[in-house]
C-alpha cells in the first residue's frame, strides 16, 4: 500500500499566550490516502478551517508533524513553502476570492504567472481547466458578469490549473443556491473520480458531505472518524 498523501501526527494548534490561550486543535492524528474524498464537518469554531490551513501549510502547528505529498511541511522555510504550495495545493474558498478586474481566463491563469511556462503552455493549461469546469464560453467574462455558481467554477479552475496533489475546499457551496451547489459538488465528484484528485472539503451541509467517500467530525479540538461517536453538536455553519 502506498503512503498516505496527507499524514497528520499528534498535531495541536494553540493561539494566544498564557493568559489568553486557546487550543483549537488537540493531538490530531489523520491519514488520507491518495484519491480520497473526505468531508470534514463540525460546529462553528471547531477548528475545521484551521486544519485545512495546516494541510495547506499556510499555518504551522504548535506541535506535531504535517506531512503532505511526502514532505514534512513543518521543516520548510517560508520561501520553500511558497514553492511547495504552488506544486501541491489547490484551495477553493467559500466566497470565490476572484480578482474583479481580471477576466475568468486571467483569474485562472494567475497561479501560472509565477511559473516558467511559456505563454503557449500557460494558455493550454488555462483552456484545459476552463473546459473541465464547463466555462470555455465564459473565459472573457469578468466576475461581475457571472453567476455565483459560475464564479465558483472559475475558482475551481484556478485551483486545478497547476495540477495540484491535493484540493482543499472550505465551504465551497456555502454561498450558493441549491442548483448551483449541486453543480459544484458534481464537479468535485468528477475531479475525484475521473482525475483522481485527493479532496478535503469542509462543509456544514450533510447533503454536501454525502458526495464524499469518508466523513470526519471535529468538535472541541478533537477529531472523530465516526460522527456517531462524537460529542453532540451545538450548532453548525460559519467558519471552522
PANU-805493 format. One record per residue (C-alpha): residue number from 0; x, y, z. Coordinates in nm, 4 decimals, decimal comma. Each point is the difference from the previous one (the first is absolute). Last residue first. Layout:
REM residues N
<atom rofi="NUM" c1="X" c2="Y" c3="Z"/>
...
END
This chain:
REM residues 240
<atom rofi="239" c1="-1,4347" c2="2,6480" c3="1,1411"/>
<atom rofi="238" c1="-0,1707" c2="0,3018" c3="-0,1517"/>
<atom rofi="237" c1="-0,3728" c2="0,0075" c3="-0,0262"/>
<atom rofi="236" c1="-0,2327" c2="-0,2952" c3="0,0166"/>
<atom rofi="235" c1="-0,1111" c2="-0,2200" c3="0,2856"/>
<atom rofi="234" c1="-0,1420" c2="0,0013" c3="0,3480"/>
<atom rofi="233" c1="0,0486" c2="-0,1817" c3="0,3304"/>
<atom rofi="232" c1="0,1149" c2="-0,3309" c3="-0,1428"/>
<atom rofi="231" c1="-0,0321" c2="-0,2847" c3="0,2478"/>
<atom rofi="230" c1="0,3329" c2="-0,1685" c3="0,0817"/>
<atom rofi="229" c1="0,1456" c2="-0,2375" c3="-0,2605"/>
<atom rofi="228" c1="-0,0613" c2="-0,3726" c3="-0,0291"/>
<atom rofi="227" c1="-0,2825" c2="0,0257" c3="-0,2555"/>
<atom rofi="226" c1="0,2168" c2="0,2362" c3="-0,2053"/>
<atom rofi="225" c1="0,2402" c2="-0,2909" c3="-0,0686"/>
<atom rofi="224" c1="0,3573" c2="0,1006" c3="-0,0824"/>
<atom rofi="223" c1="0,0176" c2="0,2395" c3="0,2911"/>
<atom rofi="222" c1="0,2493" c2="0,2852" c3="0,0306"/>
<atom rofi="221" c1="0,0335" c2="0,1958" c3="0,3237"/>
<atom rofi="220" c1="0,0384" c2="0,3770" c3="0,0322"/>
<atom rofi="219" c1="-0,3349" c2="0,0503" c3="0,1677"/>
<atom rofi="218" c1="-0,1767" c2="-0,1781" c3="-0,2855"/>
<atom rofi="217" c1="0,1336" c2="-0,1136" c3="-0,3348"/>
<atom rofi="216" c1="-0,1818" c2="-0,2693" c3="-0,1977"/>
<atom rofi="215" c1="0,1345" c2="-0,2079" c3="-0,2858"/>
<atom rofi="214" c1="-0,1994" c2="-0,1595" c3="-0,2820"/>
<atom rofi="213" c1="0,1350" c2="-0,2131" c3="-0,2837"/>
<atom rofi="212" c1="-0,1058" c2="-0,0541" c3="-0,3601"/>
<atom rofi="211" c1="-0,1229" c2="0,3539" c3="-0,0620"/>
<atom rofi="210" c1="-0,3175" c2="0,0978" c3="-0,1873"/>
<atom rofi="209" c1="-0,2106" c2="-0,0538" c3="0,3139"/>
<atom rofi="208" c1="0,1936" c2="0,2842" c3="0,1645"/>
<atom rofi="207" c1="-0,1809" c2="0,2475" c3="-0,2229"/>
<atom rofi="206" c1="-0,3371" c2="-0,1269" c3="0,1178"/>
<atom rofi="205" c1="0,1249" c2="0,0044" c3="0,3620"/>
<atom rofi="204" c1="0,0690" c2="0,3757" c3="-0,0344"/>
<atom rofi="203" c1="0,2530" c2="0,1434" c3="0,2476"/>
<atom rofi="202" c1="0,2845" c2="-0,0480" c3="-0,2449"/>
<atom rofi="201" c1="0,3784" c2="-0,0247" c3="-0,0067"/>
<atom rofi="200" c1="0,1202" c2="-0,1944" c3="-0,3013"/>
<atom rofi="199" c1="0,3234" c2="-0,1992" c3="-0,0290"/>
<atom rofi="198" c1="0,0529" c2="-0,1209" c3="-0,3557"/>
<atom rofi="197" c1="0,2599" c2="-0,2349" c3="-0,1509"/>
<atom rofi="196" c1="-0,0277" c2="0,0336" c3="-0,3765"/>
<atom rofi="195" c1="-0,0473" c2="-0,3203" c3="-0,1979"/>
<atom rofi="194" c1="-0,0743" c2="0,1836" c3="-0,3276"/>
<atom rofi="193" c1="-0,3141" c2="-0,1981" c3="-0,0824"/>
<atom rofi="192" c1="-0,1325" c2="-0,0852" c3="0,3453"/>
<atom rofi="191" c1="0,1325" c2="0,2858" c3="0,2137"/>
<atom rofi="190" c1="-0,0275" c2="0,2775" c3="-0,2560"/>
<atom rofi="189" c1="-0,3380" c2="-0,1398" c3="-0,1005"/>
<atom rofi="188" c1="-0,1228" c2="0,0026" c3="0,3583"/>
<atom rofi="187" c1="0,1176" c2="0,3596" c3="0,0342"/>
<atom rofi="186" c1="-0,1965" c2="0,0895" c3="-0,3137"/>
<atom rofi="185" c1="-0,3093" c2="-0,1736" c3="0,1376"/>
<atom rofi="184" c1="0,0396" c2="0,2081" c3="0,3154"/>
<atom rofi="183" c1="0,0226" c2="0,3229" c3="-0,2015"/>
<atom rofi="182" c1="-0,3125" c2="-0,0812" c3="-0,2008"/>
<atom rofi="181" c1="-0,1947" c2="-0,0936" c3="0,3131"/>
<atom rofi="180" c1="0,0996" c2="0,3250" c3="0,1666"/>
<atom rofi="179" c1="-0,1179" c2="0,1952" c3="-0,3046"/>
<atom rofi="178" c1="-0,3431" c2="-0,1668" c3="0,0181"/>
<atom rofi="177" c1="-0,0317" c2="0,0382" c3="0,3786"/>
<atom rofi="176" c1="0,0980" c2="0,3669" c3="0,0116"/>
<atom rofi="175" c1="0,3616" c2="0,0870" c3="0,0688"/>
<atom rofi="174" c1="0,1912" c2="0,1769" c3="0,2786"/>
<atom rofi="173" c1="0,0904" c2="-0,3073" c3="0,2062"/>
<atom rofi="172" c1="0,0666" c2="-0,2208" c3="-0,3029"/>
<atom rofi="171" c1="0,3810" c2="-0,0064" c3="0,0218"/>
<atom rofi="170" c1="-0,0021" c2="-0,0036" c3="0,3841"/>
<atom rofi="169" c1="0,3819" c2="-0,0111" c3="0,0085"/>
<atom rofi="168" c1="0,1237" c2="-0,2215" c3="-0,2844"/>
<atom rofi="167" c1="0,3535" c2="-0,1383" c3="0,0063"/>
<atom rofi="166" c1="0,1229" c2="-0,1746" c3="-0,3148"/>
<atom rofi="165" c1="0,3122" c2="-0,2140" c3="0,0390"/>
<atom rofi="164" c1="0,2778" c2="-0,0982" c3="-0,2448"/>
<atom rofi="163" c1="-0,0367" c2="0,3141" c3="-0,2093"/>
<atom rofi="162" c1="-0,0426" c2="0,0044" c3="-0,3806"/>
<atom rofi="161" c1="0,1074" c2="0,3672" c3="-0,0293"/>
<atom rofi="160" c1="-0,3338" c2="0,0915" c3="-0,1601"/>
<atom rofi="159" c1="-0,1973" c2="-0,1842" c3="0,2700"/>
<atom rofi="158" c1="-0,0622" c2="0,2859" c3="0,2452"/>
<atom rofi="157" c1="-0,0564" c2="0,2598" c3="-0,2733"/>
<atom rofi="156" c1="-0,2553" c2="-0,2298" c3="-0,1629"/>
<atom rofi="155" c1="-0,1689" c2="-0,0370" c3="0,3403"/>
<atom rofi="154" c1="-0,0172" c2="0,3786" c3="0,0351"/>
<atom rofi="153" c1="-0,1510" c2="0,0236" c3="-0,3483"/>
<atom rofi="152" c1="-0,2552" c2="-0,2604" c3="0,1119"/>
<atom rofi="151" c1="-0,0743" c2="0,2128" c3="0,3056"/>
<atom rofi="150" c1="-0,0600" c2="0,3030" c3="-0,2178"/>
<atom rofi="149" c1="-0,2324" c2="-0,2041" c3="-0,2212"/>
<atom rofi="148" c1="-0,2058" c2="-0,1076" c3="0,3018"/>
<atom rofi="147" c1="-0,0227" c2="0,3579" c3="0,1219"/>
<atom rofi="146" c1="-0,1159" c2="0,1174" c3="-0,3403"/>
<atom rofi="145" c1="0,2440" c2="0,1735" c3="-0,2317"/>
<atom rofi="144" c1="0,0221" c2="0,3535" c3="-0,1399"/>
<atom rofi="143" c1="0,1352" c2="0,1442" c3="0,3260"/>
<atom rofi="142" c1="0,2824" c2="-0,2571" c3="-0,0173"/>
<atom rofi="141" c1="0,1187" c2="0,1383" c3="-0,3355"/>
<atom rofi="140" c1="-0,0784" c2="-0,1903" c3="-0,3199"/>
<atom rofi="139" c1="0,2639" c2="-0,0826" c3="-0,2618"/>
<atom rofi="138" c1="0,0211" c2="-0,3713" c3="0,0931"/>
<atom rofi="137" c1="-0,3771" c2="-0,0469" c3="0,0101"/>
<atom rofi="136" c1="-0,0362" c2="-0,2314" c3="-0,3017"/>
<atom rofi="135" c1="0,2679" c2="-0,2363" c3="0,1306"/>
<atom rofi="134" c1="-0,1911" c2="-0,0241" c3="0,3274"/>
<atom rofi="133" c1="-0,0757" c2="-0,3704" c3="0,0414"/>
<atom rofi="132" c1="0,2188" c2="-0,0681" c3="0,3040"/>
<atom rofi="131" c1="0,2291" c2="-0,2359" c3="-0,1943"/>
<atom rofi="130" c1="0,0036" c2="0,2355" c3="-0,2994"/>
<atom rofi="129" c1="0,1151" c2="0,2894" c3="0,2176"/>
<atom rofi="128" c1="0,2856" c2="-0,2136" c3="0,1328"/>
<atom rofi="127" c1="0,1009" c2="-0,1111" c3="-0,3496"/>
<atom rofi="126" c1="-0,0065" c2="0,3574" c3="-0,1303"/>
<atom rofi="125" c1="0,2162" c2="0,1146" c3="0,2899"/>
<atom rofi="124" c1="0,2526" c2="-0,2798" c3="-0,0530"/>
<atom rofi="123" c1="0,0264" c2="0,0597" c3="-0,3738"/>
<atom rofi="122" c1="0,0348" c2="0,3745" c3="0,0494"/>
<atom rofi="121" c1="0,2802" c2="-0,0477" c3="0,2512"/>
<atom rofi="120" c1="0,1816" c2="-0,2304" c3="-0,2415"/>
<atom rofi="119" c1="-0,0287" c2="0,2572" c3="-0,2791"/>
<atom rofi="118" c1="0,1171" c2="0,2817" c3="0,2291"/>
<atom rofi="117" c1="0,3059" c2="-0,2047" c3="0,0883"/>
<atom rofi="116" c1="0,0152" c2="-0,1560" c3="0,3425"/>
<atom rofi="115" c1="0,2539" c2="0,1285" c3="0,2499"/>
<atom rofi="114" c1="-0,2540" c2="0,0204" c3="0,2812"/>
<atom rofi="113" c1="-0,1121" c2="0,2973" c3="0,2070"/>
<atom rofi="112" c1="-0,2524" c2="0,1048" c3="-0,2661"/>
<atom rofi="111" c1="-0,1523" c2="-0,3459" c3="0,0242"/>
<atom rofi="110" c1="-0,1988" c2="0,0761" c3="0,3159"/>
<atom rofi="109" c1="-0,1695" c2="0,2956" c3="-0,1801"/>
<atom rofi="108" c1="-0,1144" c2="-0,1885" c3="-0,3115"/>
<atom rofi="107" c1="-0,3357" c2="-0,0910" c3="0,1537"/>
<atom rofi="106" c1="-0,0700" c2="0,3614" c3="0,0924"/>
<atom rofi="105" c1="0,1151" c2="0,1167" c3="-0,3439"/>
<atom rofi="104" c1="-0,2359" c2="-0,2393" c3="-0,1796"/>
<atom rofi="103" c1="-0,2945" c2="0,0980" c3="0,2221"/>
<atom rofi="102" c1="0,0783" c2="0,3635" c3="-0,0752"/>
<atom rofi="101" c1="0,1968" c2="0,2154" c3="0,2423"/>
<atom rofi="100" c1="-0,1224" c2="0,3221" c3="0,1644"/>
<atom rofi="99" c1="-0,2102" c2="-0,1899" c3="0,2571"/>
<atom rofi="98" c1="0,2830" c2="-0,2194" c3="0,1348"/>
<atom rofi="97" c1="-0,1675" c2="-0,3270" c3="0,1012"/>
<atom rofi="96" c1="-0,0084" c2="-0,0936" c3="0,3672"/>
<atom rofi="95" c1="-0,2751" c2="-0,2628" c3="-0,0572"/>
<atom rofi="94" c1="-0,2003" c2="0,0879" c3="0,3151"/>
<atom rofi="93" c1="0,0011" c2="-0,3538" c3="0,1434"/>
<atom rofi="92" c1="0,3623" c2="-0,0598" c3="-0,0967"/>
<atom rofi="91" c1="0,1645" c2="-0,2665" c3="-0,2172"/>
<atom rofi="90" c1="0,3707" c2="-0,0677" c3="0,0619"/>
<atom rofi="89" c1="0,2269" c2="-0,2030" c3="-0,2314"/>
<atom rofi="88" c1="0,3143" c2="-0,1286" c3="0,1686"/>
<atom rofi="87" c1="0,2984" c2="-0,1996" c3="-0,1281"/>
<atom rofi="86" c1="0,2240" c2="0,1858" c3="-0,2404"/>
<atom rofi="85" c1="-0,0784" c2="0,3602" c3="0,0990"/>
<atom rofi="84" c1="-0,0139" c2="-0,1025" c3="0,3657"/>
<atom rofi="83" c1="0,3575" c2="-0,1356" c3="-0,0192"/>
<atom rofi="82" c1="0,1324" c2="0,3171" c3="-0,1638"/>
<atom rofi="81" c1="-0,1558" c2="0,2168" c3="0,2704"/>
<atom rofi="80" c1="0,1133" c2="-0,2411" c3="0,2718"/>
<atom rofi="79" c1="0,3629" c2="0,0212" c3="-0,1123"/>
<atom rofi="78" c1="-0,0130" c2="0,3784" c3="0,0315"/>
<atom rofi="77" c1="-0,1536" c2="-0,0272" c3="0,3480"/>
<atom rofi="76" c1="0,2581" c2="-0,2566" c3="0,1133"/>
<atom rofi="75" c1="-0,0887" c2="-0,3679" c3="0,0037"/>
<atom rofi="74" c1="0,0215" c2="-0,2419" c3="0,2950"/>
<atom rofi="73" c1="-0,3666" c2="0,0209" c3="0,1058"/>
<atom rofi="72" c1="-0,0923" c2="-0,0950" c3="-0,3564"/>
<atom rofi="71" c1="0,1175" c2="-0,3578" c3="0,0467"/>
<atom rofi="70" c1="-0,0094" c2="-0,0924" c3="-0,3681"/>
<atom rofi="69" c1="-0,1252" c2="-0,3308" c3="-0,1412"/>
<atom rofi="68" c1="-0,2980" c2="0,1548" c3="-0,1775"/>
<atom rofi="67" c1="-0,1098" c2="0,1495" c3="0,3306"/>
<atom rofi="66" c1="0,1662" c2="-0,0651" c3="0,3366"/>
<atom rofi="65" c1="-0,1201" c2="0,2080" c3="0,2954"/>
<atom rofi="64" c1="0,1891" c2="-0,0677" c3="0,3234"/>
<atom rofi="63" c1="-0,0790" c2="0,0780" c3="0,3641"/>
<atom rofi="62" c1="0,0017" c2="0,3155" c3="0,2105"/>
<atom rofi="61" c1="-0,1181" c2="0,3599" c3="-0,0341"/>
<atom rofi="60" c1="-0,1012" c2="-0,0847" c3="-0,3536"/>
<atom rofi="59" c1="0,0916" c2="0,2345" c3="-0,2847"/>
<atom rofi="58" c1="-0,2355" c2="0,2024" c3="-0,2172"/>
<atom rofi="57" c1="-0,0133" c2="0,0487" c3="-0,3772"/>
<atom rofi="56" c1="0,1371" c2="-0,3526" c3="-0,0165"/>
<atom rofi="55" c1="-0,2958" c2="-0,1198" c3="-0,2094"/>
<atom rofi="54" c1="-0,0577" c2="-0,2890" c3="0,2429"/>
<atom rofi="53" c1="0,0325" c2="0,2458" c3="0,2888"/>
<atom rofi="52" c1="-0,2448" c2="0,2371" c3="-0,1688"/>
<atom rofi="51" c1="-0,2523" c2="-0,2808" c3="-0,0413"/>
<atom rofi="50" c1="0,0310" c2="-0,0828" c3="0,3711"/>
<atom rofi="49" c1="-0,0541" c2="0,3652" c3="0,0939"/>
<atom rofi="48" c1="-0,3056" c2="0,0081" c3="-0,2251"/>
<atom rofi="47" c1="-0,1535" c2="-0,2903" c3="0,1917"/>
<atom rofi="46" c1="0,1027" c2="0,1192" c3="0,3462"/>
<atom rofi="45" c1="-0,3232" c2="-0,0437" c3="0,1966"/>
<atom rofi="44" c1="-0,0910" c2="0,3675" c3="-0,0155"/>
<atom rofi="43" c1="-0,3341" c2="-0,0603" c3="-0,1678"/>
<atom rofi="42" c1="-0,1190" c2="-0,3554" c3="0,0539"/>
<atom rofi="41" c1="0,1468" c2="-0,3012" c3="-0,1786"/>
<atom rofi="40" c1="0,0516" c2="-0,1574" c3="-0,3410"/>
<atom rofi="39" c1="0,2942" c2="-0,1099" c3="-0,2130"/>
<atom rofi="38" c1="-0,0989" c2="-0,1822" c3="-0,3179"/>
<atom rofi="37" c1="0,2770" c2="-0,2140" c3="-0,1470"/>
<atom rofi="36" c1="0,0445" c2="-0,1036" c3="-0,3634"/>
<atom rofi="35" c1="0,2971" c2="-0,2356" c3="-0,0316"/>
<atom rofi="34" c1="0,2112" c2="-0,0338" c3="-0,3136"/>
<atom rofi="33" c1="0,3246" c2="-0,0422" c3="0,1913"/>
<atom rofi="32" c1="-0,0714" c2="-0,1229" c3="0,3510"/>
<atom rofi="31" c1="-0,0791" c2="0,2356" c3="0,2846"/>
<atom rofi="30" c1="0,1593" c2="-0,0583" c3="0,3416"/>
<atom rofi="29" c1="-0,0957" c2="0,1877" c3="0,3153"/>
<atom rofi="28" c1="0,1225" c2="0,0438" c3="0,3571"/>
<atom rofi="27" c1="-0,0991" c2="0,3118" c3="0,1941"/>
<atom rofi="26" c1="0,1435" c2="0,0549" c3="0,3491"/>
<atom rofi="25" c1="-0,2147" c2="0,3053" c3="0,0820"/>
<atom rofi="24" c1="-0,1144" c2="0,2595" c3="-0,2509"/>
<atom rofi="23" c1="-0,1312" c2="0,3489" c3="0,0843"/>
<atom rofi="22" c1="0,1750" c2="0,0362" c3="0,3359"/>
<atom rofi="21" c1="-0,0659" c2="0,3573" c3="0,1088"/>
<atom rofi="20" c1="0,2467" c2="0,1656" c3="0,2408"/>
<atom rofi="19" c1="-0,0957" c2="0,3483" c3="0,1103"/>
<atom rofi="18" c1="0,2098" c2="0,0365" c3="0,3177"/>
<atom rofi="17" c1="0,2802" c2="-0,2366" c3="-0,1012"/>
<atom rofi="16" c1="0,0240" c2="0,1250" c3="-0,3554"/>
<atom rofi="15" c1="-0,2258" c2="-0,0004" c3="-0,3022"/>
<atom rofi="14" c1="-0,0844" c2="-0,2690" c3="-0,2526"/>
<atom rofi="13" c1="0,0659" c2="-0,3714" c3="0,0471"/>
<atom rofi="12" c1="0,0103" c2="-0,2657" c3="-0,2686"/>
<atom rofi="11" c1="0,0635" c2="-0,3645" c3="0,0802"/>
<atom rofi="10" c1="0,1181" c2="-0,2730" c3="-0,2350"/>
<atom rofi="9" c1="0,0751" c2="-0,3536" c3="0,1170"/>
<atom rofi="8" c1="0,0857" c2="-0,1159" c3="-0,3525"/>
<atom rofi="7" c1="-0,1740" c2="0,1234" c3="-0,3123"/>
<atom rofi="6" c1="0,0608" c2="-0,2046" c3="-0,3134"/>
<atom rofi="5" c1="-0,1380" c2="0,1134" c3="-0,3349"/>
<atom rofi="4" c1="0,0900" c2="-0,1829" c3="-0,3238"/>
<atom rofi="3" c1="-0,0100" c2="-0,3291" c3="0,1877"/>
<atom rofi="2" c1="0,2930" c2="-0,2312" c3="-0,0765"/>
<atom rofi="1" c1="-0,0644" c2="-0,2605" c3="-0,2667"/>
<atom rofi="0" c1="-0,1312" c2="-0,3469" c3="0,0881"/>
END
